[in-house]
Amino acid sequence: MAAALRLPPLLSSRAAPTATTRRSRTTSSTLRVAAQLDDTTATTSTSSTPAPPAGFTPPVPKRFEVKPGQSSNIAGAALALPFRLGTGVFVLGYGVSLVDADQIPPDQYALEFQGRKVKETSKVGQCPRPTKPIEIYEFEGCPFCRKVREMVSVLDLDVLYYPCPKGGPTFRPKVKEMGGKQQFPYMVDPNTGVAMYESDAIITYLAKTYGDGSVPIMLKLGLLTTITAGLAMSGRSGKGSSYSPAKLPAQPIEIWAYEGSPFCKIARETLVELELPHLLHRRLISRILTLA
């Protein structure tokens, strides 16, 4: 049996959940990497808005602009929006309507338009929420992985991503150890004990388990979905695909982002190339919504 990987304190080996798409294997000899998060971090259903660290000084608001020298990167990352028709930008059942200003609580942000306010709604609040973050092994330069990340954004799920860039020494080998092959994406749901390969199977599982069972049209067009997901990455020339040596952090990095943002994409490409585990939240974005 291969020697266990030597990992920082945040990462330890524990038994892998039984995969629903493969034969049962001997769980006593099947180990996987998993973040040891405390109960507050791991629980998504009761998590609260994080408090800033002591001595934190909020940045001075500035007019929106793209940093000099980054225009081509942002433009390349933004190609995904037309190719994927904005899939992953809006949560499940997202909708807007104009209402009287007094219908929006004073402490809730809302756009104003001609003396009225824009009320945003979604179906997310009606869907089950996982207690622990779902774990996904994937990398940026993979169209099949992108499909799953889009579904994660649509369902507004907290996900612990284990980046698996080509040449990565840590998490690619663990996927083969857990599931028997290096194929991506690979999902582990610690809430249900389910583990599986295949992007379409993962998308269907997430929709049924943490959504209303529906899958966005751009994620169920078969080959066309895969082709457009590949074209969505054409402006980034393989960024987020190959490993760059880095030191694993003591705890997963936490990031608030969503798949449809070109700015978020550039940041995540770097996290993937450095093989840095990160807990991705979208909850702060969706909290401004008044749930229908």
C-alpha positions as CSV (number, residue, x, y, z in Angstrom):
1,M,0.0,0.0,0.0
2,A,1.4,3.4,-0.9
3,A,2.7,5.6,1.9
4,A,0.3,8.3,3.2
5,L,0.9,11.8,2.0
6,R,2.5,14.2,4.5
7,L,0.2,17.1,4.8
8,P,-0.2,20.3,6.9
9,P,-2.4,20.1,10.1
10,L,-5.6,21.2,8.2
11,L,-5.4,18.0,6.1
12,S,-5.8,14.5,7.5
13,S,-6.8,11.2,6.1
14,R,-10.2,9.7,6.9
15,A,-12.4,7.1,5.4
16,A,-14.0,8.0,2.1
17,P,-17.7,7.8,1.6
18,T,-19.1,5.0,-0.5
19,A,-19.4,6.1,-4.2
20,T,-22.8,5.5,-5.7
21,T,-21.3,5.1,-9.2
22,R,-18.7,2.4,-8.5
23,R,-18.5,-0.9,-6.7
24,S,-18.0,-0.9,-3.0
25,R,-14.3,-0.9,-2.0
26,T,-12.6,-1.7,1.3
27,T,-13.2,1.5,3.3
28,S,-10.6,0.6,5.9
29,S,-7.8,1.0,3.3
30,T,-9.4,3.9,1.3
31,L,-8.3,7.2,2.7
32,R,-8.9,10.7,1.5
33,V,-7.9,14.2,2.2
34,A,-10.4,16.3,4.1
35,A,-10.2,19.7,5.7
36,Q,-10.6,19.7,9.5
37,L,-12.8,22.7,9.9
38,D,-14.3,23.7,13.2
39,D,-18.1,23.5,13.6
40,T,-18.6,27.1,12.9
41,T,-16.8,27.1,9.6
42,A,-18.1,23.8,8.4
43,T,-21.8,24.5,9.1
44,T,-23.3,26.5,6.3
45,S,-26.9,26.5,7.5
46,T,-26.1,28.5,10.6
47,S,-23.1,30.5,9.5
48,S,-23.1,34.3,10.2
49,T,-21.5,37.2,8.5
50,P,-17.8,37.0,9.4
51,A,-16.5,39.8,11.6
52,P,-13.4,41.8,10.4
53,P,-10.1,41.1,12.3
54,A,-9.0,43.4,15.0
55,G,-7.5,46.7,13.7
56,F,-9.1,46.3,10.3
57,T,-9.5,49.5,8.4
58,P,-12.2,49.4,5.7
59,P,-10.8,50.6,2.3
60,V,-11.8,54.0,1.0
61,P,-14.5,53.6,-1.7
62,K,-13.3,54.3,-5.2
63,R,-14.8,54.6,-8.6
64,F,-15.0,51.2,-10.4
65,E,-12.1,50.7,-12.7
66,V,-9.9,47.8,-14.1
67,K,-6.4,47.9,-12.8
68,P,-3.9,49.0,-15.5
69,G,-2.5,46.1,-17.4
70,Q,-5.5,43.8,-16.5
71,S,-7.9,44.8,-19.3
72,S,-7.0,41.9,-21.6
73,N,-7.3,39.4,-18.7
74,I,-10.7,40.6,-17.7
75,A,-11.9,40.7,-21.3
76,G,-10.7,37.1,-21.9
77,A,-12.4,35.9,-18.7
78,A,-15.6,37.7,-19.6
79,L,-15.9,35.7,-22.9
80,A,-17.6,33.0,-20.7
81,L,-20.7,35.2,-20.2
82,P,-21.9,35.2,-23.9
83,F,-20.8,31.6,-24.6
84,R,-22.7,30.4,-21.5
85,L,-25.5,32.9,-21.6
86,G,-24.8,34.0,-18.0
87,T,-25.2,30.6,-16.4
88,G,-23.9,30.8,-12.9
89,V,-24.5,34.5,-12.5
90,F,-28.0,34.3,-11.0
91,V,-29.3,31.9,-8.3
92,L,-32.2,29.5,-8.7
93,G,-35.5,31.3,-9.4
94,Y,-34.0,34.7,-9.4
95,G,-36.4,37.5,-10.2
96,V,-36.8,41.3,-9.8
97,S,-39.8,43.6,-9.4
98,L,-40.3,47.3,-8.6
99,V,-42.0,48.0,-5.2
100,D,-42.6,51.0,-3.0
101,A,-39.6,52.0,-0.9
102,D,-41.3,51.1,2.4
103,Q,-41.6,47.5,1.4
104,I,-37.8,47.1,1.7
105,P,-36.3,47.1,5.2
106,P,-34.2,50.1,5.8
107,D,-31.1,48.0,6.7
108,Q,-31.4,46.0,3.4
109,Y,-29.6,47.1,0.3
110,A,-31.8,47.7,-2.8
111,L,-31.3,49.6,-6.0
112,E,-33.6,52.7,-6.4
113,F,-35.4,53.5,-9.7
114,Q,-37.7,56.5,-10.1
115,G,-38.5,56.7,-6.4
116,R,-39.1,53.0,-6.1
117,K,-36.9,50.1,-5.1
118,V,-35.9,46.9,-6.9
119,K,-37.0,43.8,-4.9
120,E,-34.9,40.7,-5.7
121,T,-36.3,37.3,-5.0
122,S,-35.1,33.7,-5.5
123,K,-36.1,30.1,-4.6
124,V,-32.9,29.4,-2.7
125,G,-34.5,29.9,0.7
126,Q,-37.0,27.1,-0.1
127,C,-34.3,24.5,-0.8
128,P,-32.5,22.2,1.6
129,R,-29.1,23.4,2.7
130,P,-26.1,21.2,3.4
131,T,-24.9,21.2,6.9
132,K,-21.3,20.7,5.9
133,P,-19.6,22.0,2.7
134,I,-19.7,19.7,-0.3
135,E,-16.2,18.8,-1.4
136,I,-15.3,19.0,-5.1
137,Y,-12.0,18.0,-6.7
138,E,-11.5,19.9,-10.0
139,F,-9.5,22.5,-11.9
140,E,-10.2,25.6,-13.9
141,G,-9.2,24.5,-17.4
142,C,-11.8,21.7,-17.6
143,P,-15.2,22.3,-19.3
144,F,-16.8,19.5,-17.3
145,C,-15.6,21.1,-14.0
146,R,-17.0,24.4,-15.1
147,K,-20.4,22.9,-15.6
148,V,-20.5,21.7,-12.0
149,R,-19.2,25.1,-10.7
150,E,-22.1,26.8,-12.6
151,M,-24.6,24.5,-10.9
152,V,-23.0,25.2,-7.5
153,S,-23.5,29.0,-8.1
154,V,-27.1,28.5,-9.3
155,L,-27.9,26.6,-6.0
156,D,-25.8,29.1,-3.9
157,L,-23.9,26.3,-2.2
158,D,-20.8,26.6,0.0
159,V,-18.2,24.3,-1.5
160,L,-14.8,23.2,-0.3
161,Y,-12.7,23.0,-3.5
162,Y,-9.6,20.8,-3.7
163,P,-7.7,22.1,-6.8
164,C,-6.3,19.4,-9.1
165,P,-4.1,21.1,-11.6
166,K,-2.0,19.0,-14.0
167,G,1.2,18.0,-12.2
168,G,-0.3,18.7,-8.8
169,P,1.3,16.4,-6.2
170,T,-1.4,16.4,-3.5
171,F,-5.0,16.1,-4.6
172,R,-4.8,14.4,-8.0
173,P,-3.3,11.3,-6.4
174,K,-5.9,11.4,-3.7
175,V,-8.7,11.3,-6.2
176,K,-7.3,8.1,-7.8
177,E,-6.9,6.7,-4.3
178,M,-10.5,7.4,-3.4
179,G,-12.3,6.6,-6.6
180,G,-9.9,4.5,-8.6
181,K,-9.1,6.9,-11.4
182,Q,-7.9,10.4,-12.0
183,Q,-11.0,11.8,-13.6
184,F,-12.5,15.3,-12.9
185,P,-14.7,16.6,-11.4
186,Y,-15.0,14.3,-8.4
187,M,-17.5,15.2,-5.7
188,V,-17.8,14.0,-2.1
189,D,-20.9,15.0,-0.1
190,P,-20.1,14.4,3.6
191,N,-23.7,15.1,4.4
192,T,-25.0,12.1,2.6
193,G,-22.0,9.8,2.2
194,V,-22.3,10.1,-1.6
195,A,-19.2,10.3,-3.9
196,M,-19.2,10.3,-7.6
197,Y,-17.5,11.2,-10.9
198,E,-19.3,12.5,-14.1
199,S,-20.3,16.1,-14.4
200,D,-23.9,15.4,-15.5
201,A,-24.4,13.0,-12.7
202,I,-23.1,15.5,-10.1
203,I,-25.3,18.3,-11.6
204,T,-28.4,16.0,-11.4
205,Y,-27.5,15.0,-7.8
206,L,-27.1,18.6,-6.6
207,A,-30.3,19.7,-8.3
208,K,-32.3,16.9,-6.6
209,T,-30.6,17.1,-3.2
210,Y,-30.2,20.9,-2.7
211,G,-32.5,22.4,-5.3
212,D,-36.0,21.9,-6.7
213,G,-34.9,19.2,-9.1
214,S,-34.6,21.5,-12.1
215,V,-31.4,22.0,-14.1
216,P,-30.8,25.2,-16.1
217,I,-31.2,24.8,-19.9
218,M,-27.6,25.6,-20.6
219,L,-26.5,22.7,-18.4
220,K,-28.6,20.0,-20.1
221,L,-27.8,20.4,-23.8
222,G,-25.4,17.5,-23.9
223,L,-22.5,18.0,-26.3
224,L,-23.5,21.6,-26.9
225,T,-23.1,22.4,-23.2
226,T,-19.6,20.9,-23.2
227,I,-18.6,22.7,-26.3
228,T,-19.8,26.1,-25.0
229,A,-18.2,25.4,-21.6
230,G,-14.9,24.8,-23.5
231,L,-15.3,28.0,-25.6
232,A,-16.0,29.9,-22.4
233,M,-12.3,29.2,-21.4
234,S,-10.8,30.1,-24.8
235,G,-9.9,33.6,-23.7
236,R,-7.7,32.4,-20.8
237,S,-5.3,30.2,-22.7
238,G,-5.2,27.3,-20.3
239,K,-4.9,29.4,-17.1
240,G,-5.8,27.5,-14.0
241,S,-4.7,24.2,-15.5
242,S,-1.0,23.5,-14.5
243,Y,0.6,23.3,-11.1
244,S,2.9,26.0,-9.7
245,P,4.9,24.9,-6.6
246,A,3.4,26.4,-3.4
247,K,3.0,25.8,0.3
248,L,-0.3,24.4,1.5
249,P,-2.0,26.7,4.1
250,A,-2.8,25.5,7.6
251,Q,-6.5,26.1,6.9
252,P,-8.4,26.4,3.7
253,I,-8.6,29.9,2.3
254,E,-12.1,31.4,2.4
255,I,-13.3,33.3,-0.7
256,W,-16.6,34.9,-1.6
257,A,-17.1,34.6,-5.3
258,Y,-19.3,33.2,-8.1
259,E,-18.7,31.4,-11.4
260,G,-20.0,34.1,-13.7
261,S,-17.6,36.9,-12.6
262,P,-14.5,37.4,-14.7
263,F,-12.8,39.1,-11.7
264,C,-13.5,36.0,-9.5
265,K,-12.3,33.7,-12.3
266,I,-8.8,35.3,-12.4
267,A,-8.4,35.0,-8.6
268,R,-9.6,31.4,-8.7
269,E,-7.2,30.5,-11.5
270,T,-4.3,31.4,-9.2
271,L,-5.7,29.4,-6.3
272,V,-6.0,26.3,-8.6
273,E,-2.5,26.7,-10.0
274,L,-1.0,26.9,-6.5
275,E,-3.2,23.9,-5.5
276,L,-4.6,25.9,-2.5
277,P,-7.7,24.4,-1.0
278,H,-10.4,27.0,-0.6
279,L,-13.9,27.2,0.9
280,L,-15.9,29.2,-1.6
281,H,-19.0,31.1,-0.3
282,R,-21.6,32.8,-2.3
283,R,-23.9,33.3,0.7
284,L,-23.1,37.0,1.2
285,I,-24.2,37.8,-2.4
286,S,-27.5,36.0,-2.0
287,R,-28.3,37.5,1.4
288,I,-29.4,40.7,-0.1
289,L,-32.2,38.8,-1.8
290,T,-35.7,38.8,-0.2
291,L,-36.6,35.1,-0.5
292,A,-39.9,34.4,-2.2
